[in-house]
């Protein structure tokens, strides 16, 4: 089980939002490169970046901070990035900059043709991000609910050739009240590609619960607020996950 620290970027700073609210942001660091290095030193084997301003604007807004992170880490670990990626030129630029995986979220739901083209143009580099509540997909930074069933949509995207799915239960993100294990397992069982859990990790108990269902196809978990507020020791959590996986 891969634990993936999240670095959410807003106005060039590392922040965390509560329930996806741009007005409810806590700044944790003004040096994204140093924060990335910190998580690498703590044993991270992959990093999750989100351009929050970009997600709102529909185009990249934190490129200097993203480049600073890539420059700091080089090619030591893979970096996955989402937020405001709406065209193939942007994907190509980010991949050229050194990003490993591009996460397409809202654009995948609103414009499936774009996702299809991205998977064709950049095979092995495209991950789809699906945010859902009660089994239905949300878009536009969670502000709009759609009628799409998350499993049906994920299966369709799997056929396009996406590398994996990041599944966020938006009722739990940033609230530290546990991952929606049942919904995440249900999705993973329906797919052949890996599922990365996101939203709600708050303790080692949550790590244990995820490791217990790893064989269903859940290969990783993104963690944010808990590791920044000190409620979860990232290094200890990854060591715990490794021990569980080896058992």
N, C-alpha and C positions, 0 to 999 in steps of 0.2 A: 504494500500500500504506500503510494507516494503522497506525502504531504506537501502541498504547494503553497508557499506564502504568497499572499496577494499584496501588490503595491498599487493602490488606486491613486491616480494622478489628477489633481485639480489645481489649476493655476501654477503648475510647476512644482507643487508640493505633494508629499505623500499624505493622504487623508483616509479616513474611513467615514462612510455615510451610514446613517441609521435608516433602515428600510428604504434605501435608494433615494433618500431625500437630499438634493443638492444643497438645501439650506441648513441641513443638520449634519455638518461635516466637522470632524475633529482632525486637526493637523497633527501628525505624528513626527514628521521630519520635513525639513526644507532642503534636504540633500538626498535626492532619489538614488544617486550612485552609491553613496555611503550606506543607505538602507539596503540596497541590493547586496552589497558586499557583506553586510551584517548577516543576512539570511544565508548566504553562501557559507559563511564561517560557522553558522549554526547547523550546517549539515543539509541544507536544501539541495535537492537534485533537479529542481525545475522551479521557474518563477512565473507568476501570473500577473500581468500588467493590464490595467484598464485606464484608458484615456477618458475620464469622466466628462470633461468639457467637450471632447470629440463626440462622445455618445449623444450629447444634447445637440451639438451643432451639425452632426452628420458629416463631419470631416475632421482630419487630425488637428489637434490643438495643443498637444503636449510633446511635440517631436523633440525639442531640445532635451527635455528630461528623459525621454525614451532613449535618445542617443547617448546620453550620459550614463545610463544604466548598462547599455550594450558595451560601451567603451570600458566601463569598470569591470565587467564580467568576461569580456572577450567571448570565447566559445567554451567557457568552462562548464556551463550547464545550459540546457535549452530554455528559451524564454517564449512564453505564449502571450499574445497581445490582442486585446479587443477594444472596441470603442470608436464609433464613427467611421468604420471602414466600409465604404460604399462602392468602390470601383477597383478594377483590376490594376490600374496604375499605382494606387496606394498600396495594394498588397505587394506588388513587385518592389516598390521602393523600400517597404519595411523589411522584406526578405533580404534585399540587397544590403540593408543596414545591419543585418545580423540577427533579426528576429527569426525564430524557428517555426513557430506555429501562429497562424492568424485565426482569430476567433471572430466569426460572423454571427451576429445575434438577430437584432431587429430586421436587418436587411435580408436575412435568409427567409424570414417569415413573410415579409412584404414583397420581396422580389426573388422568388425561388430560382428564376432564370440566372440571376447574378451568382447565386451560390453554385449552381450547376456549372457555370462558366469558370468560376474560381477553382472548383475541384478538378476540372479538365485542364486548366492552365497551370495549376500548381499542385499536382498530386502529392499526397503525403504531408501537406502543409496546412490544410484547412480543417479547423475544428468548428463545430456549430455550438452556439450557446443558446440553450432553451431555458427561459424563465417561466415558471408555471405556478399556479395556485389552484388547488382543487382539481388538478388534472388538465387545466386549460392554460394555454400559452398567453403570456403577457408580452407587450412590446413597448417601445419608446420609453426606456428607463422605468418600466413597470407601470407607467401611467395609464396604459390602455389594455384592457383584457380583450382577447380574441375568442372566437368560438372554436379554435383549433384544438383538437385533442393532442396532447404532448406525445403520446406513443405513436399515433398515426403519422404525425409530422416527422418524428425522429426516424421512423422506418423509411419514409420517403427520402429523407436526406442521406440515410445510409446507402440507399441505392444510387445516389449521386456520386458517392465515393468520399464522403467526409471521413476524416481520420479518427474522430471520436466526438462525443457529446459531453458538454459541461451542463449539468442539470442543477438549476438553482430553485429551491422552494422559496418563493419570495415572501411567504408568510413568516419565514424564520430567519432570513438573512440579517446579520448584524444584531440579532437579538440574543444570541448565545444560549438558545434553549433547545439545542439538539438538532441533528439532521433528521429530515423526514426519511427514515430508513425504508419504510414500506414502499413509498412512492418511487424512491431511487432504485430499489431492487426490482420493482415491477417494470420499470423502464429498461434496466440492464438485461433482464430476462428476455425482453422482446427484441433485443438487438444482438448483432454479432460483433459490433465495434465496441471499444472501451467506453465506459461512462465515468466521468469525473464528478464527484459530488461537491456541491457548494451550498453554503448558507447554513448557519446555525451551530457550527462546531464551537464548543465552549469548554470542553474538558477531556481528560484522558478516557472517561467513560464513553464519550462519543467516538473516540479513536477505536476503542475496543469493539463497539457496536458495528462500526464500518468494517473492521478487519474480519469480523465474524461472517460477513456476507461478501467478502472480496471475491470468492470463487464464482459469484453470480455474474461477474463482469465489471465490477466497480474497481477501477485500477488506481484511483487517486482521489484526493479530497483537498479542496482549496480552503485555506483558513486565513482569516483576516483580523477582525476586531479582538478576538481572544488572545492572539499572540502579541498584539500591540499593547493591550491593556494588562498583560502579565497574568491573565487567567489561565493561559496554557503555555507551558515551556516548550517551544518548538523543538529544540534538540531532543528533549526527553520524549516528546510525543513521536518523533520520527524513529527514535530508537525502540520505543514500545511497539510501533507498527512493524518495524523490521523483525523484532523478536516474535511477534504474533504470526507474521507471514512465514517465518522459518520453522515454526513449531509444527 
